[in-house]
Amino acid sequence: MLRGMTLDSNDAIRVRGLRKAYGDHVALDGVDLTVARGEVLALLGPNGAGKTTLVEILEGHRKADAGSVSVLGFDPARREREFRERIGVVLQETGLDLEIKVREALVLYAAAYPKRRDIDEVLGLVGLGDRGDAKARELSGGQRRRLDLALGIVGDPELVFLDEPTTGFDPAARRQSWELIDSLRALGKTIFLTTHYMDEAQHLADRVVVLARGNVIADNTPDKLGRSEESVVSFRVVPGITLPAGARVERGIATFTSVSPTRDLAPLLGWAAAHDVELEGLTVARPTLEDVYLELTA
């Protein structure tokens, strides 16, 4: 057990001062993180940020060099059976035998858990209700990801780790998976999600954590992450108009940020009305999660 460990937390995950290095490369440099029970947390970050290392430590596949880790009240590094029975993991690649049938795979994985969801129910939840007798090699790439998701929830875990769960899905399949994750949330499950899809994090997550260079650089709700009090105003430039200070123009479109867009737009709208000019393409929008993420990780 790591020094300073506390295993009586009411949180699903509690991490303090977590460090992990591979030789001279520091993957995690004093990470602090808390995930409440029943919460959906999305972990974002560029390649090499330390996301995989963090998730592997939380799942018990890798040991930290320093710091404290508690997952569902367990030290995951000890790999206790009771701990493994209470988590579900959806990896990017499972290495499943391609000759096994879908239903057989679920029965096999379910046997490792004391609590099991009904096989037909799980197949229906992930959209494979008519593919139970198909072999894994007969599935499309998106259907294999659905099978991975089914394997991760068949044991009715309290905490589910989802690593890029909708990679390769078409838009309809992604939406169906989101509905499944929402249903898991409704059942009180805790979801730890890693994704590169900003809209996925925006839709699903109660909180978003951004990891970069081995450190947590942002932690908030999707709507409040970053400088969300600012709005972005854009419109097509017309001859004679005076642009606000700080506005930039690209391909004929002027853009500026404002914490008071109504006030800052008033002179522009007054000028346009006086000159009988329409400001084409006029939009006022908050920065998207993707905008904030790119700014944070630049």
N, C-alpha and C positions, 0 to 999 in steps of 0.2 A: 504494500500500500504506500502511496506517495506521502511524503511528509506534509502535514497540515490537512490531511483529508478529513472531510466531514461527510458522513454517510447517512445522516438523519434529515437531510433537506427535504422540504416539500416540493422543491422544484424537480422537474424531470431531468434537467441537466444543469450542473453547476461546475464551472471551470474557473480556476484562479491561477494566474501566473504561469500558464502553460508554456513550456519551452521544448523544442525539438530541433536538433541539428543533425545534418549528415556531413560529417567532416567539417569543413570550413563553412558550409552553407547552412545558414540558420533558416529553417522552414517556418517555425513558430517562435515568436520572440516576446513572451510574456502575455499571452492571450487571456483575457477575462471574458466570460460569457455565461449567461443564465437563460434557460428556456423553461417557462412555466408549464405545468401539466395542462394538457389540452390546447396548447398553443401551436400554431403553424409558423415556423421560422424559416425564412429563405436565406441561405448563405450565398452571397455573390462575391465575385472576385476574378481578376484576370488569371490566365494560366501562370502557374508558378507562385501564386499568392499564399499557398499553404492549405488550401481547402481540403485536398485529398488527405493530407497528413492529419489534419484536425479530425475529419470524419473517421478515419481509420483508428485513431486513438479512442474516440468516443465509442466505436463499435467493438473495441477490444482486440483489434488486429495488429496494433502497434503500441509500443510503450513510450511514454513521454520521458524526457530527460529530467524535467523538474516541473514543479507545480502540483496542483491538486485537481482531481477529476472525480465527479460523482454523477452517475447515470442511473436514474431510477433507484437511487440509494446504494448502488453498487460501485465498486472499483472495477471498471471494465477490463483492466489489465489482468485481473485474476481469472477472467473467462469462466466464471461460475455457471453451472448449468441453469440455475434459476434465473440468472441475468439473461442468458442467451434465449431462454424460453419466452422472455417478455419483450424482446425487440424483433422487428422485422427489417430486413435489408433488401433494397432493390438496387443492385449494382448496375453500372453501365453495360457490363458483359458478365453473364453468369457461367459460361462454359458448360452449359447443359448438354448432355448427350443428345445429339440430333435425331437419334433413332427412337427416343422415348416418346410415348404418346402424351398429349397434353394432360389428360385426366390422370394418367399414371404418375406424371411428374408432381401433380398437386397432391395425390395420395401419399407419395413418397415423402415430400416435404412436410405434409401435415403430421405424419407419424412422429416427427421430432418434437411436437408441441403437445402439452397436456390439454390446452384449449384449442379447438379447431373450428373453423367456419365450415359450413356446408359446402361441399365441392361444387355442386351445381349453382349455388348462390354466388360463389366467387367467380365462376366462369361467366355468369350473367353480368356481374358487376363490371368486369373488364371487357365485355363485348366478345367473349369467345364461347358463348353458349352453344354454338353449332359446330365447334371445332374440337370438342373433347376427345374424339377418336383419331384426330389427325396427329401425325408425327411432327416433332419440332422442326425438322428440315422442310416440311411442307408449308410452314407458315411464312408469310411475308415478313419483312423487317419490322413493320409496325406491329404485326400480330405477335412477334416474338417479344417485343417490349411489353405488350399487354400480358403475355405469359409471365415475364419477369415480375410485373406488378402483382399478378395473381399469387406467385410464389412468395412474395414479400408479405402478403396479408392473410394467407390461408391459416396461419397459426394464431390469428386474432391477437396480434401484439399490442402492447400499451404504447410503445414508441416505434415509429416507422421512419427509417432513413431512406429517403428517395434521392438517388443520384442521377440527375438528368433523366427523369422518368418518362418524358414524352419525346425524347430524341427520335427522329424518324417518323413521327406521327403526322398524318394529314390533319388539317384544321378540325375536321369533325371528330377524329379520334382524340385529339388534344382536349377538346371541350368535354368529351365523355370522361376522360381521365380526371379533368378538373372536378367534374361532378362527383366522381368517386372519392377524390380527396376531400371535397366538402362534406361528403357523407361520413367519412372517417372522423372528421372534425366534430360533426354533430354527435358522434358516439363517444366523444371525449378523448379520442386518441391524440397523442402528441406527434407532430410531423416535423421532421428535420429535412428540409428540401434544399438541394443544390441545383441550380439551374442557370443557364445562360439566356433564357427567355425573360426579358424584363416584364412583358405583359403577364407572364405566368406568375412571377413574383408579386406583381401589382394585384392580380386577381385573388391569389390564394393566401398570401402571407399576412399574418397579424403583425409581424415584425420582419424587418430586413436588416441583416448584418452584412457589411461590406468588409472583406478581408483583403489586405494588400501588403506585400512585403513582410508577411508574417505577423501583421498587427491588425486589430480591429480599428478601422478608420471611420466607421459610421455605424450607428445602431439606433433605429427608430422605426415607426410605422411607415408604410410605403408613402402615405400622403405627406408626412412631416419630414421625410429624409432630406437632408441638405437644405438649400435655401428656398424652400417651397413657398415662402411668403412673397416671392417675386413672381410677377407675370411677364410673359414674353409677348410683345406687341409686334405685329408685322403687317405690311401692306405694300402695294406696288407704288413706286415713286412716280410722281407726276411733276412736270416742269413747273418751276416757281415755288414749290413748297419748301418751307424751312424745317429741317429735321431737328428733333431734340438732340441735346448734347449726348454723346456716347452712342448714337445710332450708327449702325454699319449697314452698308448696302452691298448685296451680292446678287448679280444677275437681275438687277432692277428691283429687287425686293429689299425694303428697309426693315431692319429689326432692332428693337431696343428692349431693355428690361426695365420694369417699374414696380415699385411697391404700391403706387397709387395710380393705376392706369386710367381711371376716370379723370383725375386731375390733369395728368400728362397728355391725355388725348384731347382735352377740351380745346386748346389752341389750334390743333390740327383739324379737328372737325369744324371749328368756327371758320377757319380759312377755307376749307373745302366747300362749306355751305355758301360762303360769300362769293366764291368764284364758280359756283355751280359745277363742282367737280366731285366725282365719285372716287373714294379711296378703294380701289379694287383689291380684293383678297384680304380685306382687313380682318385680322383675328387677334383675340386676346386669350392667351392660354397660360396655365401654370406649366413650369418645366416638367417634362415627363420623368418617370423613374430612370429611364435610359439616359436622359440629359444629365441628371444629377450623378448617376453612376459614372458616366464618361468624365465628368468634371472631377469627381472624387479620385478617380484612378489615373488621371492624366499624368 
